[in-house]
Structures are given as C-alpha cells and as structure tokens.
C-alpha cells in the first residue's frame, strides 16, 4: 500500500509550528476560508510590479538598488519530492544563480525574516531542485514609513542550515501527516 503523500509549503509548516493547525489544514487541503487582507493584496501588487521590472531590466527592483542580475528567474514556483510521502513546494521571489532573493512588504524587518526559517526552507527547495544556492538576500520595504523604510540581510546557506531545515520540514510535515491520518482527513478531503 502506497503511503499517503502530502504537499507542504513554508506557509503550511510555519502555521502548524505556530499552533495555527486549522489554518495549516485549510492551506494543505485548499479549503478556502483564507481572507486576503488589504495588506496582503498590496504586497501581491508590489510583487507583481517587481517581477515585471526584473523581467524588463534584468536588475533588482529600483527600490532595492537596481543591482544587475545575470539570468534572473522571478516568482519561481518549485515543487520537489522530499521522500516517498512528502512533497515540498514554494515560490521564490527571484533566483539568480547562486542567490535567492526574497522581498517582503509591511512592518517586518529582514532580520525577522531571517529568524523565521524561510531561507533554510527555500535553500532545501532549491537544492532538491538541483539548483545551486550559496546565499539569500532578504529585502524588506515598509511602505508605511517615509524614512528608514528598508532593511536588507544576507544569509549564507550552509550544509548545516540545509540539514537543520530539512529536519524541521520533515518533523513538522510528519506531525501534520499523522494528524491527518488520525483524524481521517485524507478520506474527508482530497489534496
């Protein structure tokens, strides 16, 4: 008998880790009920315009310094099998070998994004996709401020980070899968 497969993303794993189990299950089974706030809509609009700017200029968005890129791949969706029961997916804001670029809008700083573990998950995602990564650059733009409204962090993606992130992914995904099996959610919903 084939083991039940689940497909998780950083968003699902982070929701589960934070105890937001209903949200994680809603995302996992695409049940809806996730309301897009005006802030989320504004963030999506920024991402869309930055994607178009990168495609046109082959540079980082002007707001983040217009650094020249080599062969950028903005809004890159990746889906990879981690093992026989687990698929990991995610959308990297921009990949330009060997760097992952991530941007956020709103009040969070790049340091907060770094501490969240998202960089490690995207490092695992890229590595399993046979996409070489050395580092991530995180850019945050707080549109609510007029001064000091940008932060930037660079994180080097090490073997240790990849190992710890893969362990985090598999541990949380295993918990989610067990919960779904115990509560017969695979029978109730289709993924």
C-alpha positions as CSV (number, residue, x, y, z in Angstrom):
1,X,0.0,0.0,0.0
2,X,1.3,3.4,-1.0
3,X,1.8,5.8,1.9
4,X,-0.4,8.9,1.7
5,X,1.5,11.8,0.2
6,X,1.2,15.3,1.4
7,X,2.4,18.6,-0.2
8,X,3.5,21.3,2.2
9,X,5.0,24.7,1.8
10,X,6.8,27.0,4.2
11,X,3.4,28.7,4.9
12,X,1.8,25.5,6.0
13,X,4.7,24.4,8.1
14,X,5.0,27.7,9.8
15,X,1.3,27.9,10.6
16,X,1.5,24.4,12.1
17,X,4.6,25.3,14.2
18,X,2.7,28.4,15.5
19,X,-0.2,26.3,16.6
20,X,-2.5,27.5,13.8
21,X,-3.5,24.0,12.9
22,X,-6.8,24.9,11.4
23,X,-5.1,27.3,9.0
24,X,-2.4,24.7,8.1
25,X,-5.1,22.1,7.3
26,X,-7.1,24.7,5.3
27,X,-4.0,25.5,3.2
28,X,-3.0,21.8,2.9
29,X,-6.4,20.8,1.5
30,X,-7.0,24.1,-0.3
31,X,-10.3,24.5,1.6
32,X,-10.6,28.3,1.2
33,X,-11.6,30.5,4.0
34,X,-8.3,32.4,3.9
35,X,-9.3,36.0,3.5
36,X,-6.9,38.3,1.6
37,X,-6.4,41.4,3.7
38,X,-5.8,44.8,2.0
39,X,-2.2,44.5,3.2
40,X,-1.8,41.1,1.5
41,X,-3.3,42.5,-1.7
42,X,-0.9,45.4,-1.6
43,X,2.0,43.0,-1.1
44,X,0.9,40.9,-4.1
45,X,0.7,44.1,-6.2
46,X,4.3,45.1,-5.2
47,X,5.5,41.5,-6.1
48,X,3.8,41.7,-9.5
49,X,5.3,45.0,-10.4
50,X,8.8,43.9,-9.1
51,X,8.5,40.7,-11.2
52,X,7.7,42.8,-14.3
53,X,10.6,45.2,-13.5
54,X,13.1,42.3,-13.2
55,X,12.0,40.8,-16.5
56,X,12.3,44.1,-18.2
57,X,15.6,45.3,-16.7
58,X,17.4,42.1,-15.6
59,X,18.1,44.1,-12.4
60,X,16.8,44.0,-8.9
61,X,13.8,46.4,-8.5
62,X,14.8,50.1,-8.3
63,X,13.5,50.3,-4.8
64,X,16.1,47.7,-3.7
65,X,19.1,49.2,-5.6
66,X,18.9,48.0,-9.2
67,X,21.8,45.5,-8.8
68,X,22.5,43.9,-12.2
69,X,21.5,40.3,-12.3
70,X,22.8,37.6,-14.7
71,X,19.9,35.3,-15.5
72,X,17.1,36.1,-13.1
73,X,14.1,33.8,-12.7
74,X,11.4,35.9,-10.8
75,X,8.5,34.4,-9.0
76,X,9.9,30.9,-9.5
77,X,7.5,28.1,-8.4
78,X,9.2,24.9,-7.4
79,X,7.7,21.6,-6.4
80,X,10.0,18.7,-5.3
81,X,9.6,15.3,-3.7
82,X,11.5,15.1,-0.4
83,X,10.8,11.4,0.2
84,X,8.1,8.8,-0.6
85,X,5.4,10.6,1.3
86,X,6.4,14.3,1.2
87,X,6.4,16.9,-1.5
88,X,7.7,20.4,-0.7
89,X,6.6,23.4,-2.8
90,X,7.2,27.1,-2.7
91,X,7.6,30.3,-4.7
92,X,11.0,32.0,-4.6
93,X,10.7,35.7,-5.3
94,X,13.8,35.6,-7.6
95,X,16.6,33.1,-8.2
96,X,19.8,34.2,-9.9
97,X,22.5,31.6,-9.6
98,X,23.8,31.3,-6.8
99,X,21.5,33.6,-5.0
100,X,17.9,33.5,-3.7
101,X,16.3,36.9,-3.5
102,X,13.3,37.4,-1.2
103,X,11.3,40.6,-0.6
104,X,8.6,41.5,1.9
105,X,6.4,44.5,2.4
106,X,4.9,45.7,5.6
107,X,6.4,46.2,9.1
108,X,8.7,43.2,9.4
109,X,12.4,43.6,9.0
110,X,14.8,41.5,7.1
111,X,16.3,40.2,10.4
112,X,12.8,38.9,11.4
113,X,12.5,37.1,8.1
114,X,15.9,35.5,8.5
115,X,15.0,34.3,12.0
116,X,11.7,32.8,10.7
117,X,13.5,29.8,8.9
118,X,12.1,30.6,5.5
119,X,15.6,31.0,4.0
120,X,16.5,27.5,5.1
121,X,13.3,26.0,3.6
122,X,14.0,27.8,0.3
123,X,17.6,26.6,0.4
124,X,16.3,23.0,0.7
125,X,13.7,23.6,-2.0
126,X,16.4,24.9,-4.4
127,X,18.9,22.2,-3.5
128,X,16.4,19.4,-4.1
129,X,15.5,21.0,-7.4
130,X,19.2,20.7,-8.4
131,X,19.5,24.5,-8.3
132,X,22.8,25.6,-6.7
133,X,22.5,28.2,-4.0
134,X,25.1,29.9,-1.8
135,X,23.2,32.7,-0.2
136,X,20.0,34.5,0.2
137,X,19.4,38.3,0.1
138,X,16.3,39.4,2.0
139,X,14.9,42.9,1.2
140,X,12.1,44.4,3.3
141,X,10.2,47.5,2.3
142,X,7.9,49.2,4.9
143,X,5.5,51.3,2.8
144,X,4.0,52.7,6.0
145,X,7.2,54.8,6.7
146,X,8.8,57.6,4.8
147,X,12.3,57.3,6.3
148,X,14.3,54.3,7.2
149,X,11.8,52.1,5.4
150,X,14.0,49.4,4.0
151,X,16.1,46.7,5.6
152,X,18.4,44.1,3.9
153,X,20.1,41.0,5.2
154,X,22.4,38.5,3.6
155,X,22.4,34.9,4.8
156,X,24.9,32.2,3.6
157,X,23.2,28.9,3.1
158,X,25.5,26.3,4.7
159,X,25.3,22.5,4.8
160,X,24.4,22.8,8.5
161,X,21.5,25.1,7.7
162,X,20.2,22.8,4.9
163,X,20.4,19.8,7.3
164,X,18.6,21.6,10.1
165,X,15.9,23.0,7.7
166,X,15.3,19.5,6.2
167,X,14.9,18.1,9.7
168,X,12.4,20.9,10.6
169,X,10.5,20.3,7.3
170,X,10.2,16.5,7.8
171,X,9.4,16.7,11.5
172,X,6.6,19.2,11.1
173,X,5.3,17.5,7.9
174,X,5.3,14.2,9.8
175,X,3.3,15.7,12.6
176,X,0.8,17.1,10.0
177,X,0.5,13.8,8.2
178,X,0.0,11.8,11.5
179,X,-2.7,14.3,12.5
180,X,-4.5,14.0,9.1
181,X,-4.3,10.1,9.3
182,X,-5.6,10.0,12.9
183,X,-8.5,12.4,12.1
184,X,-9.2,10.7,8.8
185,X,-8.8,14.0,6.9
186,X,-7.4,12.2,3.8
187,X,-10.7,10.5,3.5
188,X,-12.7,13.7,4.2
189,X,-10.8,16.0,1.9
190,X,-8.8,15.4,-1.3
191,X,-5.4,17.2,-1.6
